[in-house]
Amino acid sequence: MKTYNSISIVIPVLNEEETIVQNIEKIRSFLDSTFKDIRVTLIIADNGSTDNTEVLAKQLIEKYSNRVKYEKVPKRGVGLALKYVWPMLEDDIIGYMDLDIATDLKHLLEVMDLFQNNDADIVYGTRLNKRSEVIGRTIKREITSRAFNFILKSYLGVKISDGMCGFKFLKKNILDDIMKHGAKNDGWFFCTELLVIGEWRHYKLCELPVKWTDDPNSKANIQKLTIEYLKGMYRLKNTRIHSVD
């Protein structure tokens, strides 16, 4: 059985000068105190910031040396940021999480255990499992999330429960295959494409119920995201026959 000794976690950011230092330091502190035999590298993927995010990120690099890195992505887009950064990483396990730490950091231990035990090729957090704990979420966001995931499962014929949760990890050696077979979106929907195509390609997906604390200052535009996701689902549906066995 393969042993995994390192993991890279990408954190996409866009104009996060108010929280980047505090939250990266919180994440880094948790990692340093928890993972003794596993090297965890954080990569700040700055996709279009126009404030002081870059300056502050580079100060963090000086403080944490090679444990925190910074990559300037050519333009905006979470999917674009991941497609830009992930291929250049050398660790066997790669993933991403949100800067707001909505997902409890303790779940990173479970992620590594699942890979070490060979239980998964892809691990994704879910807020919709009966064992998940969701704090501070508005009714509007809850209804939108459940409606989207219902449509996703029905329309694309998949079993994943939560395609939108910002907490996903995968084995690096399957990334090329998933991208080749349709994971192309430059926005948030790329993170859902990973799961859909991963299931279609018969990789082992593991659903991880998480403790999730909703960010009241979230910048997500629900209407815009809804349109993006529906377009993304339509494209996947129409390209599956050509790209996925």
C-alpha positions as CSV (number, residue, x, y, z in Angstrom):
1,M,0.0,0.0,0.0
2,K,1.3,3.4,-1.0
3,T,2.2,5.8,1.8
4,Y,1.6,9.5,1.2
5,N,4.0,11.9,3.0
6,S,3.0,15.2,1.5
7,I,0.0,17.2,0.2
8,S,-0.4,20.5,-1.4
9,I,-3.5,22.6,-0.7
10,V,-4.4,25.5,-3.0
11,I,-6.3,28.4,-1.6
12,P,-7.9,30.6,-4.3
13,V,-8.0,34.3,-3.3
14,L,-9.5,37.4,-4.8
15,N,-9.1,40.8,-3.0
16,E,-8.7,39.2,0.5
17,E,-6.5,41.8,2.2
18,E,-8.8,42.0,5.2
19,T,-8.5,38.3,6.1
20,I,-5.6,36.6,4.3
21,V,-3.0,37.1,7.0
22,Q,-5.2,36.0,9.9
23,N,-6.7,33.0,8.1
24,I,-3.5,31.7,6.5
25,E,-1.8,31.9,9.9
26,K,-4.7,30.1,11.5
27,I,-4.5,27.3,8.9
28,R,-0.7,27.1,9.1
29,S,-0.8,27.0,12.9
30,F,-3.2,24.0,12.8
31,L,-1.1,22.2,10.2
32,D,2.1,22.7,12.0
33,S,0.7,21.4,15.3
34,T,-1.2,18.5,13.8
35,F,0.8,17.0,10.9
36,K,4.1,15.8,12.3
37,D,5.1,13.3,9.6
38,I,3.3,14.8,6.6
39,R,4.4,17.9,4.7
40,V,1.5,20.2,3.9
41,T,2.2,23.1,1.6
42,L,-0.3,26.0,1.2
43,I,-0.4,27.7,-2.2
44,I,-2.1,31.0,-2.4
45,A,-3.6,31.3,-5.9
46,D,-4.3,34.9,-6.5
47,N,-6.7,35.2,-9.4
48,G,-7.0,38.9,-10.1
49,S,-6.7,40.8,-6.8
50,T,-6.4,44.5,-7.1
51,D,-5.9,45.3,-3.4
52,N,-3.0,44.5,-1.1
53,T,-3.5,40.7,-1.2
54,E,-0.3,40.1,-3.2
55,V,1.8,42.2,-0.8
56,L,0.4,40.5,2.3
57,A,0.8,37.1,0.7
58,K,4.5,37.7,0.0
59,Q,5.0,38.7,3.6
60,L,3.5,35.3,4.6
61,I,5.9,33.6,2.3
62,E,8.8,35.3,4.0
63,K,7.5,34.2,7.4
64,Y,6.7,30.6,6.5
65,S,9.4,29.9,3.9
66,N,8.5,26.9,1.7
67,R,5.4,26.0,3.7
68,V,3.4,28.8,2.1
69,K,3.8,29.7,-1.6
70,Y,2.2,32.3,-3.9
71,E,1.1,32.0,-7.5
72,K,-0.3,34.9,-9.6
73,V,-3.0,33.6,-11.9
74,P,-3.4,35.5,-15.2
75,K,-7.1,36.3,-14.7
76,R,-10.0,35.7,-12.5
77,G,-11.7,32.4,-11.9
78,V,-11.4,29.7,-9.3
79,G,-11.4,26.9,-11.9
80,L,-8.7,28.7,-13.8
81,A,-6.6,29.1,-10.6
82,L,-6.8,25.4,-9.9
83,K,-6.1,24.4,-13.5
84,Y,-3.1,26.8,-13.5
85,V,-1.6,25.7,-10.2
86,W,-2.4,22.0,-9.7
87,P,-0.5,20.7,-12.8
88,M,2.8,22.3,-11.5
89,L,2.6,20.6,-8.1
90,E,4.7,17.5,-7.4
91,D,2.9,16.1,-4.4
92,D,0.9,12.9,-4.8
93,I,-2.2,14.5,-3.1
94,I,-3.5,17.8,-4.2
95,G,-6.6,19.8,-3.2
96,Y,-8.2,23.1,-2.4
97,M,-10.1,24.8,0.4
98,D,-11.6,28.2,0.9
99,L,-9.7,31.0,2.7
100,D,-12.7,31.6,5.0
101,I,-12.1,28.2,6.7
102,A,-15.8,27.4,6.4
103,T,-14.9,23.7,6.6
104,D,-13.5,22.7,10.0
105,L,-9.8,22.1,9.7
106,K,-10.0,18.9,11.7
107,H,-11.4,17.2,8.5
108,L,-7.9,17.4,6.9
109,L,-6.9,14.5,9.2
110,E,-9.8,12.4,7.8
111,V,-8.8,13.3,4.3
112,M,-5.3,12.0,4.7
113,D,-6.5,8.9,6.5
114,L,-8.8,8.1,3.6
115,F,-5.9,8.3,1.1
116,Q,-3.5,6.4,3.3
117,N,-6.0,3.6,3.7
118,N,-6.5,3.5,-0.1
119,D,-10.2,4.2,0.4
120,A,-10.4,7.0,-2.2
121,D,-9.1,8.6,-5.4
122,I,-11.1,11.7,-4.7
123,V,-12.4,13.0,-1.3
124,Y,-15.0,15.8,-1.2
125,G,-16.7,17.5,1.7
126,T,-20.5,17.5,1.9
127,R,-22.8,19.7,3.8
128,L,-25.8,17.6,2.8
129,N,-25.1,14.3,4.6
130,K,-27.2,13.6,7.6
131,R,-24.0,13.5,9.7
132,S,-22.9,16.9,8.5
133,E,-23.1,19.9,10.8
134,V,-24.0,23.2,9.1
135,I,-23.9,26.5,11.1
136,G,-25.2,29.9,10.2
137,R,-26.6,29.1,6.8
138,T,-29.5,31.1,5.5
139,I,-32.6,29.4,4.3
140,K,-32.1,30.9,0.9
141,R,-28.6,29.4,0.5
142,E,-29.8,26.0,1.9
143,I,-32.7,25.8,-0.5
144,T,-30.4,26.9,-3.5
145,S,-27.8,24.3,-2.6
146,R,-30.2,21.4,-2.3
147,A,-32.0,22.4,-5.4
148,F,-28.8,22.6,-7.4
149,N,-27.5,19.2,-6.2
150,F,-30.9,17.6,-6.9
151,I,-30.7,18.9,-10.5
152,L,-27.1,17.8,-10.8
153,K,-27.8,14.2,-9.7
154,S,-31.0,13.9,-11.8
155,Y,-29.7,15.6,-15.0
156,L,-26.2,14.1,-15.0
157,G,-27.0,10.7,-13.5
158,V,-24.5,10.9,-10.6
159,K,-24.6,10.1,-6.9
160,I,-22.5,12.8,-5.4
161,S,-24.4,14.7,-2.7
162,D,-22.7,18.1,-2.7
163,G,-20.9,19.4,-5.8
164,M,-20.5,22.9,-4.4
165,C,-18.6,22.4,-1.1
166,G,-15.2,24.1,-1.2
167,F,-13.2,21.3,0.2
168,K,-11.9,18.7,-2.4
169,F,-8.8,16.6,-2.7
170,L,-7.6,14.1,-5.3
171,K,-4.6,12.0,-6.3
172,K,-2.4,14.0,-8.6
173,N,-2.0,11.1,-11.1
174,I,-5.7,11.2,-12.1
175,L,-5.9,15.0,-12.7
176,D,-4.8,14.8,-16.4
177,D,-7.4,12.2,-17.1
178,I,-10.2,14.2,-15.5
179,M,-9.3,17.4,-17.3
180,K,-8.9,15.6,-20.6
181,H,-12.5,14.2,-20.3
182,G,-14.3,17.5,-19.7
183,A,-13.2,19.4,-16.6
184,K,-12.7,22.8,-18.3
185,N,-14.7,25.5,-16.6
186,D,-12.8,28.5,-15.5
187,G,-15.2,29.3,-12.7
188,W,-16.6,27.6,-9.6
189,F,-18.2,24.8,-11.7
190,F,-14.8,23.3,-12.3
191,C,-14.9,22.0,-8.8
192,T,-18.1,20.2,-9.5
193,E,-16.8,18.9,-12.9
194,L,-14.1,17.1,-11.0
195,L,-16.6,15.0,-9.1
196,V,-19.0,14.4,-12.0
197,I,-16.2,13.3,-14.4
198,G,-14.5,11.4,-11.6
199,E,-17.6,9.3,-11.0
200,W,-18.2,8.8,-14.7
201,R,-14.6,7.6,-15.0
202,H,-15.2,5.1,-12.2
203,Y,-12.7,6.6,-9.7
204,K,-13.3,5.9,-6.1
205,L,-15.1,9.0,-4.6
206,C,-15.4,9.3,-0.9
207,E,-18.0,11.6,0.6
208,L,-16.8,13.3,3.8
209,P,-19.6,14.8,6.1
210,V,-18.2,18.0,7.4
211,K,-18.7,20.7,10.0
212,W,-19.4,23.8,7.9
213,T,-19.7,27.4,9.2
214,D,-21.2,29.7,6.6
215,D,-19.4,32.9,6.0
216,P,-21.8,35.8,6.4
217,N,-19.5,38.0,4.3
218,S,-19.4,35.6,1.3
219,K,-18.9,37.3,-2.0
220,A,-20.7,34.6,-4.0
221,N,-23.4,35.9,-6.3
222,I,-26.1,33.2,-6.2
223,Q,-27.9,34.3,-9.4
224,K,-24.6,34.4,-11.4
225,L,-23.5,31.1,-10.0
226,T,-26.8,29.4,-10.8
227,I,-26.5,30.5,-14.4
228,E,-22.9,29.3,-14.6
229,Y,-23.8,25.9,-13.1
230,L,-26.7,25.3,-15.3
231,K,-24.6,26.1,-18.4
232,G,-21.9,23.9,-17.1
233,M,-24.2,21.0,-16.6
234,Y,-25.6,21.4,-20.1
235,R,-22.1,21.3,-21.6
236,L,-21.1,18.2,-19.6
237,K,-24.3,16.4,-20.6
238,N,-23.7,17.1,-24.3
239,T,-20.0,16.3,-24.3
240,R,-20.1,13.1,-22.2
241,I,-20.8,10.8,-25.2
242,H,-17.7,12.1,-26.9
243,S,-15.3,12.3,-24.0
244,V,-16.2,9.9,-21.2
245,D,-16.2,6.1,-21.6
